[in-house]
């Protein structure tokens, strides 16, 4: 992304004075929790009702308190230095923007700027906000940020409100060199196309990426960058002063998880929207023709739901995932430990959050996002179809070549983990494979 969500769209114009109630004296209070069930809206309700208080003693304390209230681990920090947000004047290789995330929330911050937030409403999808910089005289204020949608609702996000991780060719000032294009990063992307304009800490052997380096223009008009100089970097101290930041790292494993999660969220949002619209049209037609109104998809609605479920299942099962090279990748323990704290595990300790990192990201190639609130809130006909198609794959009935990366034993492991950790499975999951 040029960042999680390409910019989460920071805007300096939102640094405004507010009253002790966090609102302009002449305006109604901003109450996002009345229209959205996303984590940011819920946090702001707690703040406004006095049930919680953000620490505004200094910028870092402010960010840390927001992360704590949102349940976002500080160890998830990754850093982007490309000038790809509305706050370009604050972002540079010497002052990168930090991004933090959990399964339902994304938080961005650059020293001296706003906190940028995305809360995932389980039904409506991403909700974009900014929270102003506090001071002794001014309390923070939360605002909706519709400007983000200029980048975060289009073809790059499947034409729904969504997130993206972009990899850019950037110069020594962090300015993208747009003439060379860019890459959208997901679990399918080769490392050679990832993380241009990002800092990256961790090892990937001889499999080189675009992080930590700048691009020059060659005499032939082609981009010139030496990936070897940016790969296998363990400390960022040589690049900028890390003291103002929450963490000193931009972990390679966190970056890979972020890429997968952003596109997985987009799949859920796209599929849910299509399914709801299809079922609404079906009911309108049934009503118009005097037919019984049913929640069972039929005809066109059934075809749409089956198609959308197939897209979700392929992403859940990491179809097309780039095979890691040269012994895989190695990140720090801090992020991996924090990431696995809320895992859903079987009695013998297996989960979908177990890392592999030698040949692929996870040991069991089914996304942990199947436990997310976004997945749980999908329309019942769609979720049932996803479960059914997923069962066909992990039980061995579906031998489509798209799933050739899943061995018989791995299908069994995934089947066993889901069967033991999910309680809303359809009848087919109760049968023996």
C-alpha positions in Angstrom: 0.0 0.0 0.0 1.6 3.1 0.0 0.8 2.3 3.5 -1.9 0.6 5.1 -4.6 2.0 3.4 -2.6 3.9 1.0 -2.8 6.8 3.2 -5.5 6.4 5.7 -5.6 10.0 4.6 -4.2 12.3 7.1 -5.1 16.0 6.8 -3.5 18.9 8.6 -6.7 20.9 8.4 -8.3 18.7 11.1 -6.2 20.2 13.9 -8.9 22.2 15.4 -9.8 23.5 18.9 -12.5 21.7 20.8 -14.4 22.1 24.0 -13.9 19.9 27.0 -16.7 17.7 25.6 -14.4 17.2 22.5 -16.8 19.1 20.2 -17.1 22.5 18.7 -19.2 24.7 20.9 -21.7 25.4 18.1 -21.9 21.9 16.6 -23.6 18.7 17.7 -21.2 16.1 19.1 -19.7 13.5 16.7 -21.3 10.2 17.7 -20.0 7.6 15.2 -21.1 4.7 17.4 -24.7 5.5 16.5 -24.1 4.6 12.8 -21.2 2.1 13.0 -20.2 -0.9 15.1 -16.5 -0.6 14.3 -13.9 -0.6 17.1 -12.9 3.1 16.6 -16.5 4.2 17.0 -16.9 2.1 20.1 -13.7 3.5 21.6 -14.8 7.0 21.0 -18.1 6.3 22.7 -16.1 5.2 25.8 -14.0 8.3 25.6 -17.0 10.6 25.3 -19.0 8.9 28.0 -16.0 9.1 30.4 -15.5 5.4 30.7 -12.0 5.7 29.4 -9.4 8.4 29.0 -6.7 8.8 26.4 -3.2 9.8 27.7 -2.4 13.2 26.2 0.7 13.9 28.2 2.8 13.5 25.1 2.6 12.2 21.5 3.9 8.7 22.2 1.7 8.3 25.3 -1.3 9.4 23.2 -0.6 6.8 20.5 0.1 4.1 23.0 -3.1 4.8 24.9 -5.1 4.7 21.7 -3.5 1.4 20.7 -4.3 0.0 24.1 -8.0 1.1 24.0 -8.3 -0.5 20.5 -6.5 -3.7 21.5 -3.9 -3.2 18.8 -0.5 -4.6 19.7 2.3 -2.0 19.5 4.6 -4.9 18.3 2.7 -4.8 15.0 4.4 -1.6 14.0 5.6 -1.3 10.4 7.1 1.9 8.9 6.5 3.5 5.5 8.5 6.5 4.2 7.0 7.0 0.8 5.1 10.3 0.5 1.8 8.7 -0.3 -0.6 10.4 2.0 -2.1 13.9 2.3 0.5 14.6 5.1 3.4 14.4 2.7 5.2 17.3 4.4 5.6 15.3 7.5 6.7 12.0 5.9 10.2 11.3 4.7 12.9 8.6 5.0 14.0 10.5 8.2 10.4 10.7 9.6 8.5 7.6 8.4 4.8 6.9 9.2 4.1 4.0 11.5 1.2 1.6 11.0 -0.2 -0.7 13.6 -3.0 -3.3 13.2 -5.1 -6.1 14.5 -7.9 -8.1 12.9 -10.4 -5.3 13.1 -8.4 -2.0 13.2 -5.6 -0.2 11.5 -3.8 2.8 13.0 -1.3 5.1 11.4 0.8 7.9 12.9 3.7 10.1 12.0 5.3 12.3 14.7 3.8 15.7 14.7 0.7 14.5 12.8 -2.7 13.1 13.4 -3.6 9.6 14.2 -5.2 8.0 11.2 -7.6 5.1 12.0 -9.6 2.5 10.1 -12.2 0.6 12.1 -13.8 -2.4 10.4 -17.6 -2.4 10.7 -18.6 -6.1 10.4 -21.3 -5.2 7.9 -20.4 -1.8 6.4 -16.7 -2.5 6.0 -13.9 0.0 6.6 -14.7 3.3 8.4 -12.1 6.0 8.0 -11.2 8.5 10.8 -8.6 10.9 11.9 -7.8 12.0 15.5 -6.2 15.3 16.1 -2.9 16.0 17.9 -3.6 16.9 21.6 -1.9 19.6 23.6 -2.3 21.0 27.1 -5.0 23.4 25.9 -6.6 21.2 23.2 -8.1 17.8 23.6 -8.1 15.3 20.7 -11.1 15.2 18.4 -12.2 12.4 16.2 -13.4 13.2 12.7 -14.7 11.1 9.7 -12.2 11.2 6.9 -14.0 10.8 3.5 -10.9 12.1 1.6 -9.4 8.7 2.0 -11.9 7.2 -0.4 -10.3 9.0 -3.3 -7.7 6.1 -3.1 -9.5 3.6 -1.0 -12.6 3.0 -3.0 -11.8 2.0 -6.6 -10.3 -0.6 -8.8 -7.4 -1.2 -6.5 -9.8 -2.2 -3.7 -12.3 -4.2 -5.8 -14.5 -1.2 -6.1 -15.5 -1.2 -2.4 -14.1 0.7 0.5 -10.9 -1.2 1.2 -7.3 -1.4 2.2 -4.2 -1.9 0.2 -0.4 -2.2 0.6 1.4 -0.5 -2.2 5.1 -0.9 -3.2 6.5 2.1 -4.9 9.7 3.2 -6.6 10.8 6.2 -4.5 13.6 8.7 -4.5 15.9 9.7 -1.7 13.3 12.2 -0.4 10.6 9.5 -0.3 8.8 10.9 -3.3 7.2 8.2 -5.5 8.5 8.1 -9.1 5.1 7.4 -10.7 6.5 7.0 -14.2 7.9 3.6 -13.1 4.5 2.4 -11.8 3.8 0.6 -8.5 2.8 -2.8 -7.2 -0.2 -3.9 -5.1 1.1 -6.3 -2.6 -0.6 -9.5 -1.4 0.4 -13.0 -0.4 0.8 -13.8 -4.2 3.5 -11.1 -4.7 7.2 -12.0 -5.2 9.4 -10.4 -2.7 11.3 -8.6 -5.5 8.1 -6.4 -5.9 7.4 -5.8 -2.3 8.0 -2.9 0.1 9.3 -0.2 -2.1 9.0 2.9 0.2 8.9 0.9 3.4 11.4 0.1 6.0 11.9 -3.6 6.6 13.7 -5.4 9.4 14.4 -9.1 9.2 16.1 -11.7 7.0 15.0 -13.1 3.6 18.3 -14.6 2.5 19.1 -14.1 -1.2 15.4 -13.4 -1.9 15.7 -9.6 -2.2 12.9 -7.0 -1.8 12.6 -3.3 -2.5 12.5 -2.1 1.2 15.1 0.2 2.8 16.4 1.6 -0.5 15.9 4.4 -3.0 15.4 4.4 -6.8 17.5 6.3 -9.3 16.8 6.8 -13.0 19.1 5.0 -15.3 20.5 6.4 -18.6 18.1 4.1 -20.4 15.1 5.6 -18.5 14.6 2.5 -16.4 14.5 2.4 -12.6 17.8 1.6 -10.9 17.8 0.1 -7.4 20.2 -2.2 -5.7 18.0 -4.6 -3.7 21.0 -6.2 -2.1 21.6 -3.1 0.0 18.1 -3.1 1.5 17.7 -6.8 2.2 18.6 -8.6 5.5 18.6 -5.4 7.6 18.2 -5.9 11.3 18.5 -2.4 12.6 17.0 0.9 11.3 19.2 3.2 13.4 21.4 3.9 10.3 18.4 5.4 8.5 16.7 7.6 11.0 16.3 8.4 14.7 14.0 5.6 16.0 13.6 7.1 19.5 10.4 9.0 18.8 8.7 5.8 17.6 6.8 3.2 19.6 9.1 0.4 18.3 12.5 0.3 16.6 11.4 -2.2 14.0 9.4 -2.7 10.8 9.1 -6.4 11.0 9.1 -8.5 7.8 6.6 -11.0 9.2 4.2 -8.2 10.3 4.4 -6.8 6.8 3.5 -10.1 5.2 0.6 -10.6 7.6 -0.6 -7.1 6.9 -0.6 -7.7 3.1 -2.7 -10.8 3.4 -5.1 -9.3 5.9 -5.8 -6.2 3.9 -6.8 -8.2 0.8 -8.8 -10.7 2.9 -10.8 -7.8 4.4 -11.5 -6.5 0.9 -12.7 -10.0 -0.2 -15.1 -10.1 2.8 -16.4 -6.6 2.1 -16.9 -7.2 -1.7 -18.5 -10.6 -1.2 -20.9 -9.4 1.6 -22.0 -6.4 -0.5 -22.7 -8.5 -3.6 -24.6 -11.2 -1.6 -26.8 -8.6 0.2 -27.6 -6.9 -3.0 -28.4 -10.2 -4.8 -30.7 -11.3 -2.0 -32.5 -8.0 -1.9 -33.1 -8.2 -5.7 -34.4 -11.7 -5.4 -36.9 -10.7 -2.7 -38.0 -7.7 -4.8 -38.6 -10.0 -7.8 -40.4 -12.5 -5.6 -42.6 -9.8 -4.2 -43.3 -8.3 -7.7 -44.4 -11.7 -9.1 -46.4 -12.7 -6.0 -44.1 -15.5 -5.1 -43.2 -16.6 -1.6 -40.4 -14.5 -0.1 -37.5 -16.8 0.8 -34.0 -16.4 2.3 -32.8 -19.3 0.3 -30.8 -18.0 -2.7 -32.1 -19.0 -6.1 -31.3 -18.4 -9.7 -29.1 -15.4 -10.3 -28.7 -14.7 -6.5 -27.5 -18.3 -6.1 -24.9 -17.9 -8.9 -23.6 -14.7 -7.5 -23.3 -16.1 -4.0 -21.5 -19.2 -5.3 -19.1 -17.1 -7.3 -18.3 -14.7 -4.4 -17.9 -17.6 -2.0 -15.4 -19.2 -4.4 -13.3 -16.0 -4.4 -13.3 -15.9 -0.6 -12.4 -19.6 -0.3 -9.4 -19.2 -2.6 -8.1 -16.3 -0.6 -8.7 -18.1 2.7 -6.7 -21.0 1.5 -3.8 -18.9 0.2 -4.2 -19.9 -3.4 -1.3 -18.5 -5.5 0.8 -17.7 -2.4 4.4 -16.8 -3.3 6.7 -19.7 -2.3 9.5 -18.3 0.0 13.0 -18.8 -1.3 16.4 -19.6 0.2 15.3 -20.8 3.6 12.4 -18.5 4.0 12.2 -15.4 6.2 13.1 -14.5 9.7 11.5 -11.7 11.8 11.6 -10.8 15.4 9.8 -12.8 18.1 7.9 -9.8 19.5 5.4 -9.5 16.7 4.9 -13.2 16.4 4.2 -13.6 20.1 1.8 -10.7 20.2 0.0 -11.9 17.0 -0.6 -15.4 18.4 -2.0 -14.2 21.8 -5.7 -14.3 20.6 -5.3 -17.5 18.6 -8.1 -20.1 18.5 -6.4 -23.4 19.2 -7.2 -27.1 19.4 -6.8 -29.2 22.5 -3.4 -30.2 21.3 -2.3 -26.6 20.6 -2.7 -26.3 16.9 -4.1 -23.1 15.3 -4.4 -21.1 12.1 -2.0 -18.5 13.6 1.0 -20.9 13.7 3.8 -19.5 11.5 5.9 -21.6 9.2 8.1 -19.0 7.5 10.4 -21.5 5.6 8.4 -22.0 2.5 5.2 -20.0 3.2 3.8 -17.6 5.9 1.7 -20.0 7.9 2.0 -23.7 8.8 -1.7 -24.3 8.1 -2.7 -22.5 4.9 -6.1 -21.3 5.9 -6.6 -17.7 7.0 -7.0 -16.9 10.7 -9.4 -14.2 9.4 -12.1 -16.9 9.3 -12.5 -16.0 13.0 -12.9 -12.2 12.4 -16.0 -10.3 13.0 -16.1 -9.4 9.3 -16.4 -13.1 8.5 -18.9 -13.8 11.2 -21.2 -11.0 9.9 -21.4 -12.2 6.3 -24.9 -12.9 5.2 -26.0 -16.4 6.2 -26.5 -17.8 2.7 -23.0 -16.6 1.7 -21.3 -17.8 4.9 -23.0 -21.2 4.5 -21.7 -21.5 0.9 -18.2 -20.5 2.0 -18.2 -23.2 4.6 -19.6 -25.8 2.1 -17.0 -25.0 -0.5 -14.3 -25.0 2.1 -15.4 -28.4 3.3 -15.3 -29.8 -0.2 -11.6 -28.7 -0.5 -10.4 -29.8 2.9 -12.3 -33.1 2.8 -10.6 -33.9 -0.5 -13.8 -33.8 -2.6 -12.7 -30.7 -4.6 -9.5 -31.5 -6.4 -9.4 -28.4 -8.5 -5.8 -27.5 -9.5 -6.2 -24.2 -7.7 -5.8 -26.2 -4.5 -2.9 -28.3 -5.5 -0.7 -26.5 -3.0 -2.6 -28.3 -0.2 -1.4 -31.8 0.6 -3.8 -34.4 1.9 -2.3 -34.1 5.3 -2.6 -30.3 5.4 -6.2 -30.5 4.3 -6.8 -32.8 7.2 -5.1 -30.5 9.7 -7.1 -27.5 8.5 -10.3 -29.5 8.7 -9.6 -30.7 12.2 -8.6 -27.2 13.4 -11.7 -25.5 12.0 -14.0 -28.3 13.2 -12.7 -28.0 16.7 -12.6 -24.2 16.9 -15.7 -23.1 15.0 -19.2 -23.6 16.4 -21.4 -22.4 13.5 -20.4 -25.0 10.9 -23.1 -26.5 8.6 -24.1 -30.2 8.7 -21.5 -31.3 6.2 -18.7 -30.5 8.7 -20.2 -33.0 11.1 -19.7 -35.9 8.7 -16.5 -38.0 8.4 -14.3 -37.1 5.4 
